[in-house]
Amino acid sequence: MIRVEKVSKEFALEAGNFTALRETDVTIGKGEFIAVMGPSGSGKSTLLQILGGLDLPTSGSVEIDGVRLERLDEKGRTLFRRTKVGFVFQNYQLLPMMTVAENIALALAANRAPKAEIDRTVARLIREVNLEGKASSYPSQLSGGQQQRVAIARALAMKPALILADEPTGNLDRQNGEDILKLLSRLNKEEGITVVMVTHDRHAAETADRIITLRDGAVVEDAMEGAGRK
């Protein structure tokens, strides 16, 4: 599903170049649930952005579901994101002026899906994330856990092969965090969606099949030990 080979990423700063990733190699099979851990500045979020086609590596290759991302132009990467990847962020990134249903429908509308299909898909996803009765609510009327469920439903709208989750429980209390982890785990097990989750929380990471640890832009550990708490 995912093959990252010798990927490096450098950023030009006023003080000089900063290397976020150093010839990193990662292989992830289809249907795996992977947690990525490491201290701040270890390259976790940079890796996630590269996997999602939001950024390109300075060197190396990234292949996802048979697509070499570094060979795509900006239009090609946008199409890749719309059809292959669902993003879930720590701060939800919902549009405050749109209802739950409208937020979930965004990707479908962007891809010009028929209105009847959009309505059916949105209704199904609202049921799937247990938000019945909230379709007309606005994000400000929802709890943090509910907003994250909307974000996950939005990520699922285009039936992605891959979900990239950046600290999805970071702004949630323990119970809401557990609920989100159970939802991601269920989507992974029952629908076969590959999940790559960046987290600083060891407890959250143990939901995954494997835990990949980064330090100073390189993989220092790739272990199944203690993982897979489904």
Buried (B, 14 or more C-beta within 10 A) or exposed (E): BBBBBEBBBBEEEEEEEEBBBBBBEBEBEEBBBBBBBBEEBBBBBBBBBBBBBBBBBBEBBBBBBEBEBBEBEEEEBEBBBBBBBBBBBBEBEBEEEBBBBBBBBBBBEEEEBEEEEBBEBBBEBBEBBEBEEBBEBBBEEBEBBBBBBBBBBBBBBBEBBBBBBBBBBBBBEEEBBBBBBEBBBEBBEEEEBBBBBBBBBEEBBBBBBBBBBBBBBBBEEEEEEEBBEE
